[in-house]
Amino acid sequence: MPRRFLPQQIKDRPEALAGAGRRFVLVLVATVVGLSLVLAAYFYVQQREYNRFSFQNIVWEGAQFRNEHQAFRAALLEYLNRTPGATEDEVRRRYDILRSRLDLLQTGRASATYMGDPDLSALLTRIDPIVRNWEGQLGALFAGNRQAGDVVAVSMRRLDADFSAFAAGVNAIGIRRVDDARERLGGLYNVMIATGVATWLLVIGFAYALMRQLRASEAAHAEMRAMTADLENARRLAEEASRTKSNFLATMSHELRTPLNAILGFSDIMRQGIFGPIGNARYNDYLDGIVKSGQHLLSLINDVLDMSRIEAGRLELMESQFDIRQAIDHALDMVSVTAQGKGVVLERAVPAILPHLQADERLVRQMLLNLLSNAIKFTPEGGQVEIAAALLGEGELAIRVRDTGVGMSDRQLQKVFEPFSQGDSMRAREAGGSGLGLPITKRLIELHDGRIHLASRKSSGTTATLIFPAGRLSAAGSAA
């Protein structure tokens, strides 16, 4: 039975193959044309987005440069005319913005565009020294020289034409870029026509480009994964290096402190003449210098040791219940000689009854000594340092150290808790110290689940407040 249809099957086979070939060609052509249109549209959209982005940014920077010049000029004139609300800070802020715009045009992302154009480069070269010279004039103006402000205002008026010419030149560059983009779009349309003629070349080219893109994408992903692994490894190495550094400092500080204690002990024995007097009286002065220098060095080493132990996580709290009033009195006794030597008055404002504190007594005393020593260090002769304690509404215990010293600016306050940073660098160098007192105090109060608050104003003193949580206070109180 099947043999009866075999010749017919053989006859129909070429027609079936031809129909399949035609369908394959139609599908191939439709696919190539569709992919070509999609590819051309993609290039068109990408090119248009690029041109729009570049044009808008360049034109915006040029216009903004001119606008900031006008805004600075308006702020200066309002300040010179004593317009209500006009302030020195607003004039300075406007000038800083104008300076930043000028720097951005010369060194920013699109600086090659501006500096590559002879006219724009000449304008920036002429504007730059004049604008930078205004800074000195503004300083003289704010110091009371009104004539300096008039000089800046006249200079700004003369530069109006240059700023306008610069904005116009930038607009011209933007227009040229738009024209160039149109030419590129015309080239893209020609490419679309060419794809219709050479569809098979586009199929091969598109497939090849797609394969390369996929390979490049895979390579980029592999590189990103490798980079992520490298960054993670670098992070681990940095953390390990930090721990190693802290351990090294802790070990070395301990090794330094041991012989230094021996030097101090032997020097003090010699100074007291326990085993007999020293032949020459001048040696006593030298011994006093050795003891004082050694004590200062030991204080610095102790600060570094404490900071290293904290960072290395090797500082453990030895908690007990103790009378906070006695701790405050002990700290005052230890700094009283230093305060008398500087002519600083110590004040105490502690209630007659306070709860006992559950904490590490030695570390609490260290925190109080750090705050009191800092306050005395930066308080001039005739000033006052007050330590006070009180219970807050939430049941927390607050211990406040307030001085009438030099104070700190907001910028100095932001850095004062950084290790080895000092609020007033010049005064800190004169007074000495490691710059670790406040950072150590902050970490110690945090180990006690508390916090420290610092408030200060330049030339108006500083107030440091230690706040212990209510959970560390006992019901038992201490009475005077």
Disulfide bonds with the S-S distance in Angstrom:
none
